[in-house]
Amino acid sequence: FNRTINMIQQHHTWAPSYKHFNGSNHFNMIRGMENHHVKKMGWSQIAQNITTFPDGKIVVSRPFDIAPEGSIGPTANATGIAIEHVGNFDMGHDVMTKEHRDTIIYITALLCLKFGLTPSVDTITYHHWWHYKTKERVLDNTADYDVKSCPGTAFFGGNSTKSAKENFYPHVIEKMEELKRELSTS
C-alpha cells in the first residue's frame, strides 16, 4: 500500500438492504452502488474500498491505494479504508446474519493487524460520529448536529461510542488475538 491507513470506517448501505440480496447478485449490487455513486453523487467511482454481504462474502470495491469518497469527509477519508455493509442495521430493520457478523469482525480485525491499529474510537469509526455537512467528528454529541444513523442504530448493539467499545471492539480484539495465534503456528 502506498497510502497511510490509520482509520477503518464502518458503514451500512441502508438501501440496498437484505431484501434486495438474493445470494447471487453481489456484483449486480456493486455495479448499482457504483452507478449511484458516480451518476447521482458525482464521485469518481464506487465510494467504499470493501463491501460485505449477508452471506459473509467480501468484495474489494475500490482499490485500497485510493482513498474512499463519501459524506464522512476528507479528514476521515484521507487515511481511511471504508467498509460498506449491505443492509439496513437501524433498529427494526435487517437482523444481521451470523455469516455477515463474523465477516465484519474478521475483516476489521485483519485490517487492524495489517495496519498496526488498536481498536478505539480513533481507529475504527462509525459514520454516525461525523457531521454530515461540516465533515467534523462529533462522536456522541449527535443531538445538536446533522448526522446519519450509519452503520445503524442496531449495529453491534448501537451506533454510539459506548456500543462500539462494549459490543464491537472486544470482538475485533478477540479475533485479532485468534489470527495472531494462527499466524504464529503456521
C-alpha positions in Angstrom: 0.0 0.0 0.0 1.2 3.5 -0.8 -1.3 5.2 1.5 -1.0 5.6 5.2 -4.0 3.9 6.8 -5.0 4.8 10.4 -8.8 4.6 10.3 -11.3 1.9 9.4 -14.8 3.3 8.6 -17.9 1.3 9.3 -20.9 2.0 7.1 -24.2 0.3 6.2 -25.9 0.7 2.8 -29.4 1.3 4.3 -30.5 0.7 0.7 -30.0 -1.7 -0.8 -30.8 -3.9 2.2 -31.1 -7.6 2.9 -34.4 -7.8 0.9 -32.5 -6.8 -2.2 -29.9 -9.5 -1.8 -30.7 -12.9 -3.4 -27.5 -14.8 -2.7 -26.0 -14.4 -6.2 -26.3 -10.8 -7.1 -23.1 -9.5 -5.3 -21.7 -7.9 -8.5 -25.0 -6.5 -9.7 -25.4 -4.8 -6.3 -21.8 -3.4 -6.6 -22.5 -2.1 -10.1 -25.7 -0.5 -8.8 -23.9 1.2 -5.9 -21.1 2.4 -8.2 -23.7 3.8 -10.7 -25.4 5.7 -7.9 -22.1 7.0 -6.5 -20.9 8.2 -9.9 -24.1 9.4 -11.5 -26.0 10.7 -8.5 -23.3 11.7 -6.0 -20.7 12.8 -8.5 -17.9 10.7 -7.1 -15.1 9.3 -9.4 -16.1 5.6 -8.7 -17.7 3.5 -6.0 -17.1 5.2 -2.6 -16.1 2.2 -0.4 -13.0 0.1 -0.5 -14.7 -3.1 0.7 -18.3 -4.3 0.6 -19.6 -7.1 2.9 -22.7 -9.1 2.2 -25.3 -11.0 4.2 -23.8 -14.4 3.2 -20.4 -13.4 4.5 -18.7 -12.7 1.2 -16.5 -9.7 0.7 -15.9 -7.7 -2.5 -12.9 -5.3 -2.9 -14.8 -2.4 -4.4 -12.3 0.4 -4.7 -8.5 0.0 -4.7 -7.0 0.3 -1.2 -4.5 2.8 -2.6 -7.3 5.2 -3.5 -8.9 7.0 -0.6 -12.7 6.4 -0.2 -15.1 9.1 -1.1 -18.3 10.0 0.6 -20.2 12.1 3.1 -17.9 11.2 6.0 -15.5 13.8 4.6 -11.9 14.3 3.6 -10.4 14.1 7.2 -11.6 10.5 7.7 -11.2 9.5 4.1 -7.6 10.7 3.6 -6.1 7.9 5.8 -9.1 5.7 5.9 -10.4 2.4 4.5 -14.2 2.4 4.1 -16.2 -0.8 4.6 -19.8 -0.8 3.4 -22.0 -3.5 4.9 -25.0 -4.4 2.7 -28.1 -4.0 5.0 -30.2 -1.6 7.0 -29.0 -2.1 10.5 -31.3 0.5 12.1 -33.4 -0.9 14.9 -36.5 -2.8 13.5 -35.0 -3.5 10.1 -32.4 -6.1 8.9 -31.2 -8.6 11.6 -27.6 -9.3 10.8 -26.8 -12.9 9.8 -24.1 -14.8 11.7 -22.1 -15.0 8.5 -22.3 -11.3 8.0 -21.4 -10.6 11.6 -18.4 -12.9 11.5 -17.2 -11.4 8.3 -17.5 -7.8 9.6 -15.4 -8.8 12.7 -12.9 -10.7 10.7 -12.2 -8.1 8.0 -12.0 -5.4 10.6 -9.5 -7.4 12.7 -7.5 -8.3 9.7 -7.2 -4.7 8.6 -6.2 -3.7 12.2 -3.4 -6.2 12.1 -2.3 -5.2 8.6 -2.1 -1.5 9.5 -1.0 -1.9 13.2 -4.2 -0.4 14.6 -5.6 -0.9 18.1 -9.4 -0.8 18.1 -10.6 2.5 19.5 -12.8 5.4 18.6 -9.8 6.9 16.8 -9.0 3.9 14.7 -12.4 2.3 14.0 -15.0 4.9 13.3 -18.7 4.9 12.6 -20.2 7.2 10.0 -22.7 8.3 12.7 -19.9 10.1 14.6 -19.3 12.6 11.7 -21.3 15.7 11.0 -23.0 15.3 7.6 -22.4 18.9 6.5 -19.2 20.1 8.1 -17.5 16.6 8.0 -16.1 17.2 11.5 -16.1 14.3 14.1 -18.8 14.8 16.7 -18.7 11.3 18.3 -21.8 11.0 20.6 -22.6 14.7 20.6 -25.0 14.0 17.7 -28.2 15.6 19.1 -27.1 19.1 18.1 -25.7 18.0 14.7 -26.9 16.7 11.3 -25.6 13.1 11.3 -26.6 9.8 9.7 -27.5 6.7 11.8 -24.9 4.7 9.8 -23.8 1.9 10.4 -27.2 1.6 12.1 -28.9 2.0 15.4 -28.7 -1.7 15.9 -25.1 -2.3 14.6 -23.5 -4.5 17.2 -25.8 -3.0 19.9 -26.0 0.5 18.5 -24.1 3.4 16.9 -22.8 5.1 20.0 -19.1 5.1 21.1 -20.2 3.1 24.2 -21.8 0.4 22.0 -18.7 0.3 19.9 -16.4 -0.1 22.9 -18.7 -2.7 24.6 -20.1 -4.6 21.7 -17.8 -4.3 18.7 -14.2 -3.6 19.6 -14.0 -6.6 22.0 -15.0 -9.0 19.2 -12.4 -7.4 16.9 -9.7 -7.6 19.6 -10.6 -11.3 20.2 -10.4 -12.1 16.5 -7.1 -10.2 16.2 -5.6 -12.4 19.0 -7.0 -15.5 17.3 -5.5 -14.5 14.0 -2.1 -13.8 15.6 -2.1 -17.2 17.2 -2.9 -18.8 13.9 -0.2 -16.9 12.1 2.4 -17.8 14.8 1.7 -21.6 14.4 1.8 -21.6 10.6 
